[in-house]
Amino acid sequence: MIALEDRQALVRDIEQARTKGARLAPACEVVGIDPRTVQRWQDEAGGIRADRRPQAVRPRSAHALSEAERAAILRVVNEDRFAALPPAQIVPRLADEGVYLASERTFYRVMHAAAQVAHRGRAKAPEAGRAPTTHVAQAPGQVWCWDVTWLPRTVSGQWFYLYLILDLYSRKIVGYEVHASDTGEHAAHLLKRTALAEGLHATPTKPVLHGDNGQTLKATTVLAMLQWLGVTPSYSRPRVSDDNAFVESLFRTAKYRPGFPAKGFADLDQARRWARAFVDWYNRKLPRSVDSR
């Protein structure tokens, strides 16, 4: 539909062209309308009328539900036996009783018009899923990933713990430590030491640190250290096991490298020597074209 002001402007331009010798049809062709359209726009007094379609009275469809039929549908859906059921179950149950009021879709339309479309039953209403937060690294130092993995000891059931921070863009291991226990204090210490080594105090933009939802990585001491450093934490989505895939893949690479003691480490010093050798080898093999600081 064309607004009244636009109609008047078009007709004014057409009349101006005609006063200069143009015919009606070519002038209408220039503005993209049909000459008969201009004639329909004009009233008996020569003025331009507004579009009357929005105010037109349209005939009622012969198939439209009557008010009595709508009331019958609402009365049925509000019966005690149907109050917790959707139309997808109400319509078949009525059909089993030899009763047909309307289709399932019509039930929904009538209920929607009466503001009665809502979640029914005791189950929790479905919630719209939120798009996962994504972080894109376009240079080193923008996104870090970290995690903790177990290193087996020669004593069955006992472990050492490798804490590791990986730069997402360059794939450089920017920080690591091996400890005999899995605590938030060790994780916070690694964060502080890595931040100093990478010069975060001199960079205006701090990295995002992505990790899983483990207790250690979300400990109070870790969160306090992140706030002090100005680093933004990011966590994996619940029940999504591959949201920290880069570090998980690196751990697999480490544990399947030659030299990894499959029977376990005898002591903490051996575990730390192995970790130092692996990190040195891994960072040396990075492509020279990647700026890994």
C-alpha positions in Angstrom: 0.0 0.0 0.0 1.1 3.5 -0.8 0.7 6.2 1.8 -1.5 9.2 1.1 1.4 11.6 1.2 3.4 9.5 -1.3 0.3 9.3 -3.6 -0.1 13.0 -3.6 3.7 13.5 -4.3 3.6 11.1 -7.3 0.5 12.7 -8.8 2.0 16.1 -8.3 5.1 15.0 -10.2 3.0 13.5 -13.0 0.9 16.6 -13.4 4.0 18.8 -13.5 5.4 16.6 -16.3 2.1 16.9 -18.2 2.1 20.7 -18.0 5.4 20.6 -19.8 4.0 18.5 -22.6 4.4 14.9 -21.4 1.6 12.4 -22.0 0.0 10.6 -19.0 1.2 7.1 -19.9 5.0 7.9 -20.4 4.9 10.1 -17.2 3.4 7.2 -15.2 5.9 4.7 -16.6 8.8 6.9 -15.3 7.5 6.7 -11.7 6.6 3.1 -12.1 2.7 3.1 -11.8 -0.1 2.4 -14.2 -2.2 5.3 -15.6 -5.4 3.6 -14.4 -3.9 3.6 -10.9 -3.7 7.4 -11.0 -7.3 7.5 -12.1 -8.5 5.3 -9.3 -6.6 7.5 -6.8 -8.6 10.5 -7.8 -12.0 11.3 -6.2 -14.9 13.1 -7.8 -13.5 16.5 -6.7 -10.1 15.8 -8.3 -8.3 15.2 -5.1 -6.3 12.1 -4.1 -8.0 9.6 -1.8 -6.2 7.4 0.8 -6.1 3.7 0.5 -9.4 2.3 1.7 -8.5 -1.3 1.9 -7.6 -1.3 5.6 -11.1 0.0 6.4 -12.9 -2.3 4.0 -15.5 -4.6 5.5 -14.8 -8.1 4.5 -17.4 -10.8 4.4 -17.3 -13.5 7.1 -16.0 -16.9 5.8 -18.6 -19.5 5.5 -16.2 -21.9 7.3 -15.5 -19.6 10.2 -16.3 -20.9 13.7 -19.4 -19.4 15.3 -19.2 -17.9 18.8 -21.0 -20.9 20.2 -18.4 -23.2 18.6 -15.6 -21.2 20.1 -17.2 -21.3 23.5 -17.6 -25.1 23.2 -13.9 -25.5 22.5 -12.9 -23.3 25.4 -15.3 -25.1 27.7 -13.8 -28.5 26.8 -10.2 -27.5 27.2 -10.9 -26.1 30.6 -12.6 -29.3 31.9 -10.7 -30.9 34.8 -9.8 -34.0 32.7 -8.3 -31.9 29.9 -6.8 -28.9 31.9 -3.3 -30.4 31.9 -3.4 -31.7 28.3 -2.5 -30.1 25.0 -4.8 -30.2 22.0 -2.7 -32.9 20.5 -4.1 -35.2 23.2 -7.5 -33.6 23.6 -8.7 -34.0 20.0 -7.9 -37.8 19.8 -9.6 -38.4 23.2 -12.7 -36.6 22.0 -12.6 -38.7 18.8 -12.5 -41.9 20.8 -15.7 -40.7 22.5 -17.3 -39.9 19.1 -17.0 -36.1 19.5 -15.4 -33.8 16.9 -15.4 -30.1 17.6 -12.5 -28.9 15.5 -9.0 -29.8 14.3 -6.0 -29.6 16.6 -4.8 -26.5 14.9 -8.2 -24.8 15.3 -8.0 -25.7 19.0 -4.7 -23.8 19.2 -6.0 -20.8 17.4 -9.1 -20.5 19.6 -7.0 -20.9 22.8 -4.5 -18.4 21.6 -7.2 -15.8 20.9 -8.5 -16.4 24.5 -4.9 -16.1 25.9 -5.0 -19.7 27.1 -2.0 -21.0 25.2 0.5 -21.8 28.0 2.5 -24.8 29.2 0.3 -27.5 30.6 1.1 -30.2 33.1 3.6 -30.6 35.9 6.7 -30.9 33.7 9.0 -27.9 33.4 8.2 -25.8 30.4 10.8 -26.0 27.6 13.3 -23.1 27.5 14.8 -21.5 24.5 18.4 -22.5 24.2 21.0 -19.8 24.3 23.6 -19.6 21.7 27.0 -20.6 23.2 29.5 -17.9 23.9 32.3 -18.1 21.4 35.7 -16.4 21.6 37.8 -15.9 18.4 41.5 -15.4 18.7 43.1 -13.3 15.9 46.5 -12.9 17.5 48.5 -14.4 20.4 47.5 -13.4 23.9 43.8 -13.0 23.2 42.4 -16.3 24.3 44.0 -18.8 26.6 42.8 -22.3 27.4 43.7 -24.3 30.5 43.0 -27.5 32.3 44.4 -30.0 34.8 45.2 -33.6 33.9 46.2 -36.6 36.0 49.6 -38.2 35.7 49.8 -41.7 37.0 52.2 -42.7 39.7 53.8 -46.1 40.2 51.6 -46.5 43.2 48.1 -47.6 42.0 45.4 -45.1 42.7 47.7 -42.2 43.3 48.4 -39.3 40.9 50.4 -36.2 40.1 48.6 -33.3 38.5 49.7 -31.3 35.4 48.3 -27.8 35.2 48.7 -26.3 31.8 47.8 -23.0 30.0 47.7 -22.9 26.1 47.5 -19.9 23.9 44.7 -20.6 21.5 46.0 -18.7 18.5 49.7 -19.7 18.5 49.2 -23.1 20.3 52.1 -22.2 22.5 52.2 -23.6 26.0 52.5 -20.3 28.0 52.5 -21.9 31.4 52.5 -25.2 33.2 53.2 -26.7 36.7 53.2 -30.2 38.1 52.0 -30.8 41.7 51.2 -33.7 44.0 47.7 -32.3 44.7 44.8 -30.7 42.8 44.0 -27.4 44.5 42.8 -23.9 43.6 46.0 -22.5 45.3 48.2 -24.2 42.8 46.0 -23.1 39.9 46.1 -19.5 41.1 49.9 -19.6 41.5 50.2 -20.8 37.9 48.0 -18.0 36.7 50.1 -15.3 38.5 53.4 -16.8 37.3 52.2 -17.1 33.7 50.8 -13.6 33.7 54.1 -12.2 34.8 56.0 -14.3 32.2 53.8 -13.2 29.4 53.9 -9.5 30.4 50.1 -9.0 31.0 50.8 -6.1 33.3 52.0 -4.1 30.2 49.2 -5.1 27.8 46.1 -3.0 27.7 43.9 -5.9 26.6 43.9 -9.0 28.8 43.2 -12.5 27.5 40.0 -14.5 28.0 40.8 -17.7 29.9 38.7 -20.7 28.9 38.4 -23.8 31.0 36.0 -26.5 32.0 33.7 -26.5 35.0 36.0 -28.4 37.3 36.1 -27.4 40.9 39.7 -26.4 40.8 39.4 -24.0 37.9 36.4 -22.3 39.5 37.8 -22.1 43.1 37.5 -18.9 45.0 41.2 -18.3 45.0 41.3 -18.7 41.2 38.4 -16.3 40.7 40.1 -13.7 42.9 43.4 -14.1 41.0 41.6 -13.7 37.7 39.9 -10.5 38.9 43.2 -9.1 40.2 44.9 -9.8 36.8 42.0 -8.4 34.8 41.5 -11.7 33.0 38.0 -12.7 31.9 37.0 -16.3 32.7 35.1 -18.5 30.3 33.7 -22.0 31.0 32.6 -25.0 29.0 28.9 -25.6 28.6 27.4 -28.1 31.0 27.4 -31.7 29.7 29.4 -30.7 26.6 32.6 -32.7 26.8 34.5 -31.2 23.9 34.2 -27.5 24.7 37.8 -27.4 25.7 39.1 -29.6 22.9 42.4 -27.9 22.3 43.8 -28.6 25.7 42.3 -32.1 25.8 43.9 -32.9 22.5 47.3 -31.6 23.8 47.0 -33.8 26.9 46.4 -36.8 24.6 49.5 -35.8 22.5 51.6 -35.6 25.7 50.5 -39.0 27.1 51.1 -40.9 23.8 54.5 -39.4 23.1 57.5 -41.7 23.4 59.1 -41.3 26.8 55.8 -41.1 28.7 56.1 -43.7 31.5 53.0 -45.8 31.0 53.6 -47.5 34.4 53.6 -44.2 36.2 56.1 -41.7 37.7 58.2 -42.8 40.6 58.3 -39.3 42.2 57.3 -35.7 41.7 60.8 -34.7 40.4 60.5 -37.3 37.6 57.1 -36.0 36.6 58.3 -32.4 36.5 61.4 -33.3 34.4 59.1 -35.1 32.0 56.8 -32.1 31.8 59.6 -29.7 31.2 61.0 -31.9 28.4 57.6 -32.2 26.7 56.8 -28.5 26.9 60.3 -27.7 25.4 59.8 -30.1 22.6 56.2 -29.0 21.9 57.0 -25.2 21.8 60.0 -25.8 19.6 58.0 -27.6 17.0 55.5 -24.8 16.5 55.6 -23.3 13.0 58.0 -20.4 12.7 55.3 -18.4 10.8 53.2 -18.3 14.0 54.0 -15.4 16.3 54.0 -17.2 19.7 55.9 -14.4 21.5 
